[in-house]
Amino acid sequence: MRTSVDFIAWSNNRGNFIEILKWSATTDPLVNAILLDNANNASYLSPSIQNELINLMANQIRKQIAEKIGGHVFALMADEAKDCSGHEQLSIVLRCISHETSKNNDKIDRNSMFNEYLLGLVKLNEFDAESLSIEIIKYLSFFNIDINNCIAMCFDGASVMSGRHAGVQAILRRNYMTRAIYMHCFAHKLNLVIRDVSKVVPYLPEFYSIVSKIYSYVHSSSVTSECFKSVQQKLMIGHNISTSLKHWCDTRWDCRWSSIHALIQNYKALIISLEELESEGDERSVDARSLLMALRVPTFIITLFIIHKIFGIIKILSDQLKAKTIDFCHAQFLIKSVIAKIADLRDEHAFSLIYTDVINFCQQHHIDLSSAPRQRRIKKVSSRFKDVFITSAIGQRDNLNNEDSYRTNLFYPIIDAVLIELNDRFSIHNIEMLISISALCPDSEKFLESESLKPFALEMKADFCSLCNEIEVLKSMLKDTNLENIVDLYHQVLPLKQAFPTIMSLIIIAMTIPISSTTCERTFSKMKVIKTTTRNTMSDKRLNDLCVLAVERDFAIDFEQLMNDFADLHKNGRILLK
């Protein structure tokens, strides 16, 4: 609950917590006896007491998480971000597989199988890899979590976290978690694709900047915002389409696609509102005039539709990578499908369909596609993109003013650059361990091949001889079954887990390995809601506990145990608590 700071300053309000207790005292005699009839120094309403209660409740949840993980393998996910006070907070999330799955209409509920729990936020004072590793180990050990059961860790690509020799993952694997496999967050990899693609296609950085500035300009003041909304109402925009422009985010694929999609839907309203703002003759008119010119450039319109098409396909992958229910095998299958779909776009017919939509759009908004664009000097690109479709030499200027030139110099380079990045960043051909894990996927060509599974089994310290024997028996049992993914394989083997203990343990480990660390990002979203600029004096410990309580709402609080724990901390209290 939030209360205005100005309201508190000019009223007798002592804060939401105290005021609610006062109100509760008028209806509950027990609350009234504690709150009003006791001495002023024995009401247990001080901020320190509140923090103690919050900490006890959060620790109850952490102990329940530790009990769920106890004795089972788990994966570690961690990421860091600054709160509004500038304090660096490290989010620690644990992933495990639930062995008590529920069924929905006789089908296995995947959501009940995969669990990712926020253990807490750690305030960082030092930011080197050694210090981060020590903080993670101390925090896990404090709640009696066996670090030897950690079989995977997932971080972003920052060098301090993912460094091969001196990063956090290297230190943890070398000194503490010897079985753990390191996974570079797939969602972060996907975000890096667009960054590198913009380096090979010269117009893309300018395009991204224009889209971002449009949102910033419209929302920069109430005048521009109300003008845009007024035009929307006159055009009756809002039936079955998005009425608001979306913020261009530098870290999320779906936000980028949503921003471009909203721009296409609101293009007419945006042009009319910018024309009105331009005619006012004030300082806002200068920015309006420049945005109008940029929005009417044919290259911008064609790029808008090309990116909308490509990002729309990749958005499907982005949404799935953020789900905690996705496993490595499923992710690899989805990535291959998306790459194949984008590769299919690279032909004249596919671009012809996009160009037809562009022609209709330009005719509707009176844009001349044949107008000569501003000439740009082609920059030298990295050798990684040497196979990108480029027909001009360095220094030559290209005029994009017809379908063939747009296809050759804009559409093909974007498609090729995206494909090169996706294939490069998500390739498993040079990663022996991931190839070995994929042998547990029913759709793999090397499904349950013992030699393919050998690196994975040896890394997990499994008995390879027992594994070979179990595979021979299991293969004959699975001949007539129709398995779609590793989850189906898990439930097929589960009733016979005592007969196939080695395979069962490898299947569980494979499903436990995380694909992305987006759950950490979600905790930061909750952190920003809890600690705001009007609550920036909140202690790091209180923030940590409140985030756990806010995120892990599925865990029940035992209030009887809470009072007993609180009473143990205040044995000399003036109020009898137990």
Sequence and secondary structure as in RCSB ss.txt:
>XXXX:A:sequence
MRTSVDFIAWSNNRGNFIEILKWSATTDPLVNAILLDNANNASYLSPSIQNELINLMANQIRKQIAEKIGGHVFA
LMADEAKDCSGHEQLSIVLRCISHETSKNNDKIDRNSMFNEYLLGLVKLNEFDAESLSIEIIKYLSFFNIDINNC
IAMCFDGASVMSGRHAGVQAILRRNYMTRAIYMHCFAHKLNLVIRDVSKVVPYLPEFYSIVSKIYSYVHSSSVTS
ECFKSVQQKLMIGHNISTSLKHWCDTRWDCRWSSIHALIQNYKALIISLEELESEGDERSVDARSLLMALRVPTF
IITLFIIHKIFGIIKILSDQLKAKTIDFCHAQFLIKSVIAKIADLRDEHAFSLIYTDVINFCQQHHIDLSSAPRQ
RRIKKVSSRFKDVFITSAIGQRDNLNNEDSYRTNLFYPIIDAVLIELNDRFSIHNIEMLISISALCPDSEKFLES
ESLKPFALEMKADFCSLCNEIEVLKSMLKDTNLENIVDLYHQVLPLKQAFPTIMSLIIIAMTIPISSTTCERTFS
KMKVIKTTTRNTMSDKRLNDLCVLAVERDFAIDFEQLMNDFADLHKNGRILLK
>XXXX:A:secstr
    HHHHHTSS   HHHHHHHHHHTT HHHHHHHTSS GGGS  SHHHHHHHHHHHHHHHHHHHHHHHTTS EE
EEEEEEE TTS EEEEEEEEEE SS  EETTEE GGGTEEEEEEEEEEES  SHHHHHHHHHHHHHHTT  GGGE
EEEEE S HHHH TTTSHHHHHHHHT TT EEEE HHHHHHHHHHHHHHHSTHHHHHHHHHHHHHHHHTSSHHHH
HHHHHHHHHTTTTSSS  S     SS HHHHHHHHHHHHHTHHHHHHHHHHHHTT SHHHHHHHHHHHHHT HHH
HHHHHHHHHHHHHHHHHHHHHT TT  HHHHHHHHHHHHHHHHHT SHHHHHHHHHHHHHHHHHTT  TTS    
 B     GGGTTS   S TT B    SHHHHIIIIIHHHHHHHHHHHHHHT  TT HHHHHHHTTSTTSTTTT H
HHHHHHHHHTT  HHHHHHHHHHHHHHTTT    SHHHHHHHHGGGTTT HHHHHHHHHHHHS S  HHHHHHHH
HHHHHS GGGTT  HHHHHHHHHHHH TTS   HHHHHHHHHHH TT SS   
